[in-house]
């Protein structure tokens, strides 16, 4: 019986020491949690969803429709409708974009490219793709050129 009692004491001592170690680890993580509070965690890319698509037409030297994709985390992406196409082609894609994660640029582009082409309809798809890349770059905190493969040249002779 004495042997069994010693065995229980050993278990208790192990449990006590492990509980003390766990408590010490939790207290040691307190500065790490405080440091994370100062980090900008506004963007959580896995939970990012498109909530709206808007178009504004700028009339500088020529008519230029600009697309703005808004998300549930306050991040937005901008894109330009190309070739003087109408913004209507971009607005037709709104229903297919709402609720989607803008970080899945390639998947969304493949979903939308059937509505574009080489004609003016392609301008809307192209503008949406630009806005998606802009959003993904902002969400991950990386310039878009870096996401597309990085720099090709350090400088260009002009």
C-alpha positions in Angstrom: 0.0 0.0 0.0 2.9 2.3 0.8 4.2 1.8 -2.7 0.9 2.8 -4.3 0.7 6.0 -2.1 4.2 7.1 -3.3 3.0 6.5 -6.9 0.1 8.9 -6.3 2.3 11.5 -4.8 4.5 11.3 -7.8 1.5 11.9 -10.1 0.5 14.9 -7.9 3.9 16.3 -7.9 4.1 16.0 -11.7 0.7 17.6 -12.1 1.7 20.4 -9.8 4.9 21.1 -11.6 3.2 21.0 -15.0 0.5 23.4 -13.7 3.2 25.7 -12.4 5.1 25.5 -15.8 1.9 26.2 -17.7 1.1 29.2 -15.4 4.6 30.5 -15.9 4.3 30.1 -19.7 1.0 32.0 -19.7 2.6 34.8 -17.7 5.6 34.9 -20.0 3.2 35.3 -23.0 1.6 38.4 -21.5 4.3 40.7 -23.0 3.8 38.9 -26.4 0.0 39.6 -26.2 0.7 43.3 -25.4 3.1 43.5 -28.4 0.4 42.0 -30.7 -2.0 44.8 -29.6 0.2 47.4 -31.2 0.4 45.5 -34.5 -2.1 46.5 -37.3 -4.4 43.5 -37.5 -7.1 45.3 -39.4 -6.7 42.9 -42.3 -7.3 39.3 -41.8 -7.2 38.0 -45.4 -9.0 34.7 -44.8 -12.1 36.6 -43.6 -12.0 39.3 -46.2 -15.2 39.6 -48.3 -16.3 42.0 -51.1 -19.3 44.1 -50.0 -19.7 46.7 -52.8 -18.6 47.7 -56.3 -18.8 51.4 -57.2 -17.8 53.3 -60.3 -16.8 56.9 -60.6 -16.1 58.5 -64.0 -13.3 61.0 -64.1 -13.4 63.5 -67.0 -9.9 64.8 -67.2 -8.6 65.0 -70.8 -10.8 62.0 -71.6 -13.5 59.9 -69.9 -12.0 57.4 -67.5 -14.2 55.1 -65.4 -12.6 54.0 -62.1 -13.8 51.0 -60.2 -13.8 50.8 -56.4 -14.2 47.4 -54.7 -15.0 47.7 -50.9 -14.6 45.0 -48.3 -16.0 44.2 -44.9 -12.7 45.2 -43.3 -12.5 48.8 -44.7 -9.9 48.0 -47.3 -10.7 49.0 -50.9 -9.1 48.4 -54.3 -9.1 50.6 -57.4 -9.1 49.6 -61.0 -9.5 51.4 -64.4 -12.0 50.4 -67.1 -9.8 50.2 -70.2 -10.2 51.2 -73.8 -12.9 53.7 -73.1 -15.4 51.0 -72.3 -18.6 51.8 -70.5 -18.7 51.3 -66.7 -21.9 49.3 -67.2 -19.8 46.3 -68.2 -18.1 46.4 -64.8 -21.4 47.0 -62.9 -22.8 43.8 -64.5 -20.2 41.8 -62.6 -21.2 43.1 -59.2 -23.6 40.3 -58.4 -20.9 37.7 -59.1 -18.3 39.4 -56.8 -20.3 40.2 -53.7 -19.4 37.9 -50.7 -16.2 36.6 -52.5 -12.7 36.8 -51.0 -10.8 39.3 -53.1 -7.5 37.5 -52.3 -8.5 34.7 -54.7 -7.7 36.9 -57.7 -7.1 34.1 -60.2 -10.2 32.1 -59.3 -12.4 35.2 -59.5 -10.8 36.3 -62.8 -11.5 32.8 -64.4 -15.0 33.2 -63.1 -15.4 36.6 -64.7 -13.4 36.4 -68.0 -16.3 34.7 -69.8 -18.2 38.0 -69.6 -15.3 39.9 -71.2 -13.5 39.5 -74.4 -11.4 41.5 -76.8 -14.1 44.1 -77.4 -15.3 46.8 -75.0 -16.9 44.2 -72.6 -13.3 43.2 -71.6 -12.8 46.7 -70.1 -15.0 45.9 -67.2 -13.3 42.6 -66.4 -9.9 44.2 -66.7 -10.9 47.0 -64.3 -12.2 44.5 -61.8 -9.0 42.4 -62.0 -6.9 45.5 -61.3 -9.0 46.3 -58.3 -8.7 42.7 -57.0 -4.9 42.9 -57.3 -4.9 46.2 -55.5 -7.0 44.7 -52.7 -4.9 41.6 -52.4 -1.7 43.8 -52.2 -3.3 46.0 -49.5 -4.5 42.9 -47.5 -1.1 41.3 -47.4 0.9 44.5 -47.1 2.9 43.7 -50.3 3.2 45.8 -53.5 1.4 44.2 -56.4 4.6 44.1 -58.5 6.1 41.8 -55.8 3.0 39.5 -55.9 3.3 39.3 -59.7 6.9 38.1 -59.7 9.1 41.0 -58.4 11.3 43.6 -60.0 12.6 42.9 -63.4 15.0 45.9 -63.6 16.5 48.2 -61.0 16.5 51.1 -63.4 15.6 52.1 -67.0 17.6 54.4 -69.2 15.4 57.2 -70.4 
